[in-house]
Every structure is written in C-alpha cells, then in structure tokens.
Amino acid sequence: MNTLEQRRQAAFSKLMAIGTARRGQLTEQYNERTDQEGKVRRNGPYYIWQRWVRGQKHSSRVPRSDLARVRADLQQGRAVQEIFEELWNVMEHMTHRRIAKYCKIRD
C-alpha cells in the first residue's frame, strides 16, 4: 500500500495535470409562450451553467457552440472535487498520526 505521503503527492500530480475545470451543472431550458392563435410555441433549448460561489448562485447562458467544452470542463470539475476529497482524507489521516504520536492516541 502507498504511504500517505505518496498518496498526497499522487493527488497533487493529478490536480496539476488538469487544465481547465468548472464546478456546477449544465441545465437545459425551454421557453414556452402562447401565440395569438392559442398555440403553444416552444423555443430552445437554452443551456445554462449554474454554480454556487461563496453562498451565491451564479448562472450563465452557454452557446451551443461551447457545449462540448463546458461539458468537458464540468467533468474535469468533478475530477477536481474527487482529488480534493482524497487530499482531505490523506491530510487528516496524516494529522491524526502526528497528534497520536505526541498524545499517545492510537489510529
């Protein structure tokens, strides 16, 4: 099994290999309206990139020409989140071991 330091360095290496990333989600929206004849007209889809930053929701329209790039960036964002979770796990474990050494607490 890899040591904690090796796991930490591997996570940093994975993180550095990621070029672009986005957090949040991509939603598809349609606008509907009734015309003068009473027919419902549906326009769209419109693509919206939504994310929370410092407790505030941010939304941006995404042109269809950018959809592939945004989807790829969102996938990379999920990878970044997984790497951060791994880093938290490793670093908390390292901290616990350091404290246990001085306080005679067992893992």
N, CA, C and O atoms as a GROMACS GRO file, in nm:
protein
  428
    1MET      N    1   0.084  -0.119   0.000
    1MET     CA    2   0.000   0.000   0.000
    1MET      C    3   0.088   0.126   0.000
    1MET      O    4   0.194   0.129   0.063
    2ASN      N    5   0.043   0.227  -0.071
    2ASN     CA    6   0.118   0.351  -0.077
    2ASN      C    7   0.120   0.420   0.058
    2ASN      O    8   0.024   0.412   0.135
    3THR      N    9   0.229   0.487   0.086
    3THR     CA   10   0.233   0.566   0.209
    3THR      C   11   0.144   0.687   0.191
    3THR      O   12   0.105   0.722   0.079
    4LEU      N   13   0.112   0.750   0.301
    4LEU     CA   14   0.028   0.870   0.295
    4LEU      C   15   0.094   0.979   0.212
    4LEU      O   16   0.027   1.048   0.135
    5GLU      N   17   0.224   0.995   0.227
    5GLU     CA   18   0.294   1.098   0.151
    5GLU      C   19   0.290   1.068   0.001
    5GLU      O   20   0.274   1.159  -0.080
    6GLN      N   21   0.302   0.942  -0.037
    6GLN     CA   22   0.293   0.905  -0.177
    6GLN      C   23   0.153   0.932  -0.232
    6GLN      O   24   0.138   0.980  -0.344
    7ARG      N   25   0.051   0.902  -0.152
    7ARG     CA   26  -0.087   0.930  -0.193
    7ARG      C   27  -0.110   1.080  -0.209
    7ARG      O   28  -0.177   1.123  -0.303
    8ARG      N   29  -0.054   1.158  -0.119
    8ARG     CA   30  -0.068   1.302  -0.125
    8ARG      C   31  -0.001   1.356  -0.252
    8ARG      O   32  -0.060   1.438  -0.323
    9GLN      N   33   0.121   1.312  -0.279
    9GLN     CA   34   0.192   1.357  -0.398
    9GLN      C   35   0.121   1.313  -0.526
    9GLN      O   36   0.118   1.388  -0.624
   10ALA      N   37   0.064   1.194  -0.525
   10ALA     CA   38  -0.011   1.146  -0.642
   10ALA      C   39  -0.133   1.234  -0.667
   10ALA      O   40  -0.166   1.265  -0.782
   11ALA      N   41  -0.201   1.273  -0.561
   11ALA     CA   42  -0.317   1.361  -0.575
   11ALA      C   43  -0.276   1.497  -0.630
   11ALA      O   44  -0.343   1.551  -0.718
   12PHE      N   45  -0.166   1.552  -0.580
   12PHE     CA   46  -0.116   1.680  -0.632
   12PHE      C   47  -0.081   1.668  -0.780
   12PHE      O   48  -0.110   1.759  -0.858
   13SER      N   49  -0.020   1.557  -0.819
   13SER     CA   50   0.016   1.537  -0.959
   13SER      C   51  -0.108   1.531  -1.048
   13SER      O   52  -0.110   1.589  -1.156
   14LYS      N   53  -0.211   1.461  -1.002
   14LYS     CA   54  -0.337   1.454  -1.077
   14LYS      C   55  -0.398   1.592  -1.092
   14LYS      O   56  -0.447   1.629  -1.198
   15LEU      N   57  -0.394   1.668  -0.984
   15LEU     CA   58  -0.451   1.802  -0.985
   15LEU      C   59  -0.378   1.891  -1.084
   15LEU      O   60  -0.440   1.967  -1.159
   16MET      N   61  -0.246   1.882  -1.086
   16MET     CA   62  -0.167   1.966  -1.176
   16MET      C   63  -0.187   1.928  -1.323
   16MET      O   64  -0.164   2.010  -1.411
   17ALA      N   65  -0.229   1.805  -1.348
   17ALA     CA   66  -0.250   1.760  -1.486
   17ALA      C   67  -0.381   1.811  -1.545
   17ALA      O   68  -0.402   1.806  -1.666
   18ILE      N   69  -0.469   1.860  -1.461
   18ILE     CA   70  -0.599   1.910  -1.508
   18ILE      C   71  -0.582   2.054  -1.555
   18ILE      O   72  -0.536   2.140  -1.480
   19GLY      N   73  -0.618   2.078  -1.678
   19GLY     CA   74  -0.601   2.212  -1.734
   19GLY      C   75  -0.714   2.306  -1.695
   19GLY      O   76  -0.693   2.401  -1.621
   20THR      N   77  -0.833   2.279  -1.745
   20THR     CA   78  -0.947   2.364  -1.716
   20THR      C   79  -1.054   2.282  -1.646
   20THR      O   80  -1.066   2.161  -1.666
   21ALA      N   81  -1.133   2.350  -1.564
   21ALA     CA   82  -1.238   2.281  -1.490
   21ALA      C   83  -1.345   2.382  -1.452
   21ALA      O   84  -1.318   2.501  -1.437
   22ARG      N   85  -1.466   2.334  -1.436
   22ARG     CA   86  -1.577   2.415  -1.387
   22ARG      C   87  -1.651   2.336  -1.281
   22ARG      O   88  -1.658   2.214  -1.287
   23ARG      N   89  -1.705   2.408  -1.186
   23ARG     CA   90  -1.793   2.344  -1.088
   23ARG      C   91  -1.936   2.379  -1.127
   23ARG      O   92  -1.960   2.475  -1.200
   24GLY      N   93  -2.028   2.302  -1.077
   24GLY     CA   94  -2.168   2.331  -1.103
   24GLY      C   95  -2.232   2.228  -1.194
   24GLY      O   96  -2.191   2.112  -1.200
   25GLN      N   97  -2.334   2.276  -1.265
   25GLN     CA   98  -2.408   2.186  -1.353
   25GLN      C   99  -2.457   2.261  -1.475
   25GLN      O  100  -2.463   2.384  -1.477
   26LEU      N  101  -2.491   2.186  -1.576
   26LEU     CA  102  -2.544   2.241  -1.700
   26LEU      C  103  -2.689   2.196  -1.711
   26LEU      O  104  -2.718   2.076  -1.704
   27THR      N  105  -2.778   2.291  -1.727
   27THR     CA  106  -2.919   2.257  -1.740
   27THR      C  107  -2.971   2.302  -1.876
   27THR      O  108  -2.918   2.395  -1.938
   28GLU      N  109  -3.074   2.234  -1.919
   28GLU     CA  110  -3.137   2.264  -2.046
   28GLU      C  111  -3.273   2.327  -2.016
   28GLU      O  112  -3.352   2.271  -1.940
   29GLN      N  113  -3.299   2.442  -2.076
   29GLN     CA  114  -3.426   2.510  -2.051
   29GLN      C  115  -3.496   2.541  -2.182
   29GLN      O  116  -3.432   2.557  -2.287
   30TYR      N  117  -3.628   2.549  -2.174
   30TYR     CA  118  -3.711   2.585  -2.287
   30TYR      C  119  -3.803   2.699  -2.244
   30TYR      O  120  -3.844   2.707  -2.129
   31ASN      N  121  -3.834   2.785  -2.339
   31ASN     CA  122  -3.932   2.890  -2.314
   31ASN      C  123  -4.058   2.855  -2.392
   31ASN      O  124  -4.051   2.819  -2.510
   32GLU      N  125  -4.172   2.866  -2.327
   32GLU     CA  126  -4.299   2.840  -2.394
   32GLU      C  127  -4.384   2.966  -2.387
   32GLU      O  128  -4.386   3.036  -2.286
   33ARG      N  129  -4.454   2.992  -2.496
   33ARG     CA  130  -4.547   3.104  -2.497
   33ARG      C  131  -4.662   3.066  -2.589
   33ARG      O  132  -4.649   2.982  -2.678
   34THR      N  133  -4.772   3.129  -2.566
   34THR     CA  134  -4.890   3.105  -2.648
   34THR      C  135  -4.900   3.216  -2.751
   34THR      O  136  -4.895   3.334  -2.718
   35ASP      N  137  -4.914   3.176  -2.877
   35ASP     CA  138  -4.925   3.278  -2.982
   35ASP      C  139  -5.070   3.328  -2.990
   35ASP      O  140  -5.155   3.287  -2.913
   36GLN      N  141  -5.095   3.417  -3.084
   36GLN     CA  142  -5.227   3.479  -3.097
   36GLN      C  143  -5.336   3.380  -3.132
   36GLN      O  144  -5.453   3.403  -3.103
   37GLU      N  145  -5.298   3.269  -3.193
   37GLU     CA  146  -5.395   3.166  -3.232
   37GLU      C  147  -5.420   3.065  -3.120
   37GLU      O  148  -5.499   2.973  -3.137
   38GLY      N  149  -5.353   3.081  -3.009
   38GLY     CA  150  -5.371   2.990  -2.896
   38GLY      C  151  -5.278   2.870  -2.896
   38GLY      O  152  -5.288   2.785  -2.808
   39LYS      N  153  -5.189   2.862  -2.993
   39LYS     CA  154  -5.094   2.752  -3.000
   39LYS      C  155  -4.976   2.781  -2.908
   39LYS      O  156  -4.928   2.894  -2.900
   40VAL      N  157  -4.931   2.677  -2.840
   40VAL     CA  158  -4.814   2.691  -2.753
   40VAL      C  159  -4.689   2.673  -2.839
   40VAL      O  160  -4.673   2.572  -2.908
   41ARG      N  161  -4.603   2.771  -2.833
   41ARG     CA  162  -4.477   2.766  -2.906
   41ARG      C  163  -4.364   2.744  -2.807
   41ARG      O  164  -4.353   2.811  -2.705
   42ARG      N  165  -4.283   2.649  -2.840
   42ARG     CA  166  -4.171   2.615  -2.752
   42ARG      C  167  -4.041   2.656  -2.820
   42ARG      O  168  -4.014   2.615  -2.933
   43ASN      N  169  -3.962   2.736  -2.752
   43ASN     CA  170  -3.833   2.780  -2.804
   43ASN      C  171  -3.722   2.719  -2.719
   43ASN      O  172  -3.736   2.704  -2.598
   44GLY      N  173  -3.613   2.686  -2.784
   44GLY     CA  174  -3.500   2.631  -2.712
   44GLY      C  175  -3.450   2.506  -2.780
   44GLY      O  176  -3.490   2.478  -2.893
   45PRO      N  177  -3.367   2.433  -2.718
   45PRO     CA  178  -3.326   2.451  -2.578
   45PRO      C  179  -3.222   2.563  -2.562
   45PRO      O  180  -3.147   2.596  -2.654
   46TYR      N  181  -3.220   2.618  -2.441
   46TYR     CA  182  -3.118   2.710  -2.398
   46TYR      C  183  -3.040   2.640  -2.288
   46TYR      O  184  -3.098   2.571  -2.205
   47TYR      N  185  -2.910   2.656  -2.289
   47TYR     CA  186  -2.825   2.587  -2.193
   47TYR      C  187  -2.773   2.686  -2.090
   47TYR      O  188  -2.723   2.793  -2.123
   48ILE      N  189  -2.787   2.647  -1.963
   48ILE     CA  190  -2.749   2.734  -1.852
   48ILE      C  191  -2.647   2.662  -1.765
   48ILE      O  192  -2.671   2.549  -1.721
   49TRP      N  193  -2.535   2.727  -1.741
   49TRP     CA  194  -2.434   2.678  -1.648
   49TRP      C  195  -2.462   2.744  -1.514
   49TRP      O  196  -2.462   2.866  -1.502
   50GLN      N  197  -2.486   2.660  -1.412
   50GLN     CA  198  -2.520   2.710  -1.279
   50GLN      C  199  -2.421   2.657  -1.178
   50GLN      O  200  -2.378   2.542  -1.184
   51ARG      N  201  -2.384   2.745  -1.083
   51ARG     CA  202  -2.293   2.705  -0.976
   51ARG      C  203  -2.312   2.797  -0.858
   51ARG      O  204  -2.364   2.908  -0.870
   52TRP      N  205  -2.270   2.747  -0.742
   52TRP     CA  206  -2.272   2.825  -0.618
   52TRP      C  207  -2.130   2.868  -0.586
   52TRP      O  208  -2.038   2.787  -0.582
   53VAL      N  209  -2.113   2.998  -0.561
   53VAL     CA  210  -1.984   3.054  -0.525
   53VAL      C  211  -2.004   3.142  -0.402
   53VAL      O  212  -2.078   3.240  -0.406
   54ARG      N  213  -1.937   3.106  -0.293
   54ARG     CA  214  -1.946   3.180  -0.168
   54ARG      C  215  -2.090   3.206  -0.126
   54ARG      O  216  -2.125   3.316  -0.084
   55GLY      N  217  -2.172   3.103  -0.137
   55GLY     CA  218  -2.310   3.111  -0.092
   55GLY      C  219  -2.405   3.179  -0.189
   55GLY      O  220  -2.522   3.197  -0.156
   56GLN      N  221  -2.358   3.218  -0.305
   56GLN     CA  222  -2.446   3.282  -0.403
   56GLN      C  223  -2.452   3.198  -0.530
   56GLN      O  224  -2.352   3.143  -0.576
   57LYS      N  225  -2.572   3.192  -0.585
   57LYS     CA  226  -2.592   3.116  -0.708
   57LYS      C  227  -2.559   3.207  -0.827
   57LYS      O  228  -2.603   3.322  -0.834
   58HIS      N  229  -2.481   3.152  -0.920
   58HIS     CA  230  -2.445   3.222  -1.042
   58HIS      C  231  -2.492   3.138  -1.160
   58HIS      O  232  -2.476   3.016  -1.162
   59SER      N  233  -2.549   3.204  -1.258
   59SER     CA  234  -2.596   3.136  -1.378
   59SER      C  235  -2.549   3.210  -1.501
   59SER      O  236  -2.545   3.333  -1.503
   60SER      N  237  -2.512   3.135  -1.604
   60SER     CA  238  -2.467   3.193  -1.730
   60SER      C  239  -2.522   3.110  -1.845
   60SER      O  240  -2.523   2.987  -1.839
   61ARG      N  241  -2.567   3.177  -1.949
   61ARG     CA  242  -2.608   3.105  -2.069
   61ARG      C  243  -2.485   3.054  -2.142
   61ARG      O  244  -2.380   3.119  -2.144
   62VAL      N  245  -2.499   2.939  -2.201
   62VAL     CA  246  -2.389   2.877  -2.276
   62VAL      C  247  -2.434   2.862  -2.422
   62VAL      O  248  -2.535   2.797  -2.448
   63PRO      N  249  -2.359   2.919  -2.515
   63PRO     CA  250  -2.392   2.900  -2.657
   63PRO      C  251  -2.375   2.753  -2.696
   63PRO      O  252  -2.289   2.683  -2.642
   64ARG      N  253  -2.456   2.708  -2.788
   64ARG     CA  254  -2.446   2.568  -2.833
   64ARG      C  255  -2.306   2.535  -2.882
   64ARG      O  256  -2.260   2.421  -2.867
   65SER      N  257  -2.239   2.632  -2.939
   65SER     CA  258  -2.103   2.607  -2.991
   65SER      C  259  -2.004   2.575  -2.879
   65SER      O  260  -1.898   2.518  -2.906
   66ASP      N  261  -2.037   2.612  -2.756
   66ASP     CA  262  -1.947   2.587  -2.642
   66ASP      C  263  -1.987   2.467  -2.556
   66ASP      O  264  -1.920   2.436  -2.458
   67LEU      N  265  -2.094   2.399  -2.594
   67LEU     CA  266  -2.146   2.289  -2.510
   67LEU      C  267  -2.044   2.180  -2.483
   67LEU      O  268  -2.029   2.137  -2.368
   68ALA      N  269  -1.975   2.135  -2.583
   68ALA     CA  270  -1.879   2.025  -2.564
   68ALA      C  271  -1.771   2.065  -2.466
   68ALA      O  272  -1.735   1.986  -2.378
   69ARG      N  273  -1.718   2.186  -2.480
   69ARG     CA  274  -1.612   2.234  -2.390
   69ARG      C  275  -1.664   2.248  -2.248
   69ARG      O  276  -1.594   2.211  -2.153
   70VAL      N  277  -1.784   2.301  -2.231
   70VAL     CA  278  -1.841   2.318  -2.097
   70VAL      C  279  -1.865   2.182  -2.032
   70VAL      O  280  -1.836   2.164  -1.914
   71ARG      N  281  -1.918   2.089  -2.107
   71ARG     CA  282  -1.940   1.954  -2.052
   71ARG      C  283  -1.808   1.890  -2.010
   71ARG      O  284  -1.800   1.827  -1.904
   72ALA      N  285  -1.706   1.906  -2.091
   72ALA     CA  286  -1.574   1.850  -2.056
   72ALA      C  287  -1.518   1.919  -1.932
   72ALA      O  288  -1.462   1.853  -1.844
   73ASP      N  289  -1.534   2.051  -1.923
   73ASP     CA  290  -1.486   2.124  -1.805
   73ASP      C  291  -1.560   2.082  -1.679
   73ASP      O  292  -1.500   2.072  -1.572
   74LEU      N  293  -1.691   2.057  -1.691
   74LEU     CA  294  -1.768   2.010  -1.575
   74LEU      C  295  -1.722   1.872  -1.530
   74LEU      O  296  -1.715   1.844  -1.411
   75GLN      N  297  -1.690   1.785  -1.628
   75GLN     CA  298  -1.637   1.652  -1.594
   75GLN      C  299  -1.504   1.667  -1.521
   75GLN      O  300  -1.480   1.598  -1.422
   76GLN      N  301  -1.419   1.757  -1.569
   76GLN     CA  302  -1.291   1.783  -1.502
   76GLN      C  303  -1.316   1.841  -1.362
   76GLN      O  304  -1.242   1.810  -1.269
   77GLY      N  305  -1.418   1.922  -1.348
   77GLY     CA  306  -1.452   1.977  -1.217
   77GLY      C  307  -1.488   1.868  -1.117
   77GLY      O  308  -1.453   1.876  -1.000
   78ARG      N  309  -1.559   1.766  -1.165
   78ARG     CA  310  -1.592   1.652  -1.076
   78ARG      C  311  -1.465   1.578  -1.038
   78ARG      O  312  -1.453   1.530  -0.925
   79ALA      N  313  -1.372   1.568  -1.132
   79ALA     CA  314  -1.243   1.503  -1.101
   79ALA      C  315  -1.166   1.585  -0.997
   79ALA      O  316  -1.105   1.528  -0.906
   80VAL      N  317  -1.169   1.717  -1.010
   80VAL     CA  318  -1.103   1.803  -0.911
   80VAL      C  319  -1.164   1.781  -0.773
   80VAL      O  320  -1.091   1.771  -0.674
   81GLN      N  321  -1.295   1.773  -0.766
   81GLN     CA  322  -1.362   1.751  -0.638
   81GLN      C  323  -1.319   1.617  -0.575
   81GLN      O  324  -1.297   1.609  -0.454
   82GLU      N  325  -1.308   1.513  -0.657
   82GLU     CA  326  -1.263   1.383  -0.607
   82GLU      C  327  -1.119   1.390  -0.555
   82GLU      O  328  -1.086   1.330  -0.452
   83ILE      N  329  -1.035   1.464  -0.626
   83ILE     CA  330  -0.896   1.480  -0.582
   83ILE      C  331  -0.892   1.555  -0.449
   83ILE      O  332  -0.818   1.516  -0.358
   84PHE      N  333  -0.972   1.661  -0.436
   84PHE     CA  334  -0.977   1.734  -0.309
   84PHE      C  335  -1.022   1.644  -0.194
   84PHE      O  336  -0.970   1.653  -0.083
   85GLU      N  337  -1.119   1.558  -0.220
   85GLU     CA  338  -1.164   1.464  -0.117
   85GLU      C  339  -1.052   1.370  -0.076
   85GLU      O  340  -1.034   1.343   0.043
   86GLU      N  341  -0.976   1.321  -0.174
   86GLU     CA  342  -0.862   1.234  -0.144
   86GLU      C  343  -0.759   1.310  -0.062
   86GLU      O  344  -0.705   1.258   0.036
   87LEU      N  345  -0.730   1.435  -0.101
   87LEU     CA  346  -0.634   1.516  -0.024
   87LEU      C  347  -0.681   1.537   0.118
   87LEU      O  348  -0.602   1.524   0.212
   88TRP      N  349  -0.809   1.569   0.138
   88TRP     CA  350  -0.860   1.586   0.274
   88TRP      C  351  -0.843   1.458   0.355
   88TRP      O  352  -0.799   1.462   0.470
   89ASN      N  353  -0.878   1.345   0.296
   89ASN     CA  354  -0.865   1.217   0.367
   89ASN      C  355  -0.721   1.189   0.407
   89ASN      O  356  -0.694   1.152   0.521
   90VAL      N  357  -0.630   1.207   0.313
   90VAL     CA  358  -0.489   1.180   0.340
   90VAL      C  359  -0.434   1.276   0.444
   90VAL      O  360  -0.368   1.235   0.540
   91MET      N  361  -0.462   1.404   0.427
   91MET     CA  362  -0.404   1.505   0.518
   91MET      C  363  -0.464   1.494   0.659
   91MET      O  364  -0.393   1.514   0.758
   92GLU      N  365  -0.592   1.462   0.669
   92GLU     CA  366  -0.650   1.442   0.802
   92GLU      C  367  -0.590   1.319   0.869
   92GLU      O  368  -0.566   1.319   0.990
   93HIS      N  369  -0.566   1.215   0.789
   93HIS     CA  370  -0.504   1.095   0.845
   93HIS      C  371  -0.361   1.126   0.891
   93HIS      O  372  -0.317   1.079   0.997
   94MET      N  373  -0.289   1.204   0.812
   94MET     CA  374  -0.152   1.243   0.850
   94MET      C  375  -0.155   1.325   0.979
   94MET      O  376  -0.071   1.307   1.067
   95THR      N  377  -0.251   1.414   0.990
   95THR     CA  378  -0.264   1.496   1.111
   95THR      C  379  -0.296   1.409   1.232
   95THR      O  380  -0.240   1.427   1.340
   96HIS      N  381  -0.386   1.314   1.212
   96HIS     CA  382  -0.423   1.224   1.321
   96HIS      C  383  -0.301   1.144   1.369
   96HIS      O  384  -0.280   1.127   1.489
   97ARG      N  385  -0.221   1.098   1.273
   97ARG     CA  386  -0.100   1.023   1.311
   97ARG      C  387  -0.001   1.110   1.388
   97ARG      O  388   0.060   1.065   1.485
   98ARG      N  389   0.014   1.236   1.345
   98ARG     CA  390   0.105   1.327   1.413
   98ARG      C  391   0.057   1.354   1.556
   98ARG      O  392   0.136   1.353   1.650
   99ILE      N  393  -0.072   1.376   1.571
   99ILE     CA  394  -0.128   1.400   1.705
   99ILE      C  395  -0.115   1.275   1.790
   99ILE      O  396  -0.082   1.283   1.909
  100ALA      N  397  -0.142   1.160   1.731
  100ALA     CA  398  -0.137   1.034   1.806
  100ALA      C  399   0.005   1.009   1.856
  100ALA      O  400   0.022   0.953   1.965
  101LYS      N  401   0.105   1.047   1.780
  101LYS     CA  402   0.243   1.026   1.820
  101LYS      C  403   0.274   1.104   1.949
  101LYS      O  404   0.342   1.053   2.038
  102TYR      N  405   0.222   1.226   1.958
  102TYR     CA  406   0.252   1.310   2.074
  102TYR      C  407   0.154   1.289   2.189
  102TYR      O  408   0.188   1.313   2.305
  103CYS      N  409   0.036   1.246   2.158
  103CYS     CA  410  -0.066   1.230   2.263
  103CYS      C  411  -0.089   1.083   2.301
  103CYS      O  412  -0.175   1.053   2.384
  104LYS      N  413  -0.014   0.994   2.241
  104LYS     CA  414  -0.027   0.851   2.266
  104LYS      C  415  -0.167   0.800   2.237
  104LYS      O  416  -0.223   0.719   2.311
  105ILE      N  417  -0.224   0.849   2.126
  105ILE     CA  418  -0.354   0.802   2.078
  105ILE      C  419  -0.327   0.707   1.963
  105ILE      O  420  -0.239   0.731   1.880
  106ARG      N  421  -0.401   0.600   1.958
  106ARG     CA  422  -0.382   0.503   1.851
  106ARG      C  423  -0.472   0.537   1.732
  106ARG      O  424  -0.581   0.593   1.748
  107ASP      N  425  -0.423   0.499   1.611
  107ASP     CA  426  -0.504   0.517   1.488
  107ASP      C  427  -0.629   0.432   1.498
  107ASP      O  428  -0.712   0.432   1.406
   0.00000   0.00000   0.00000
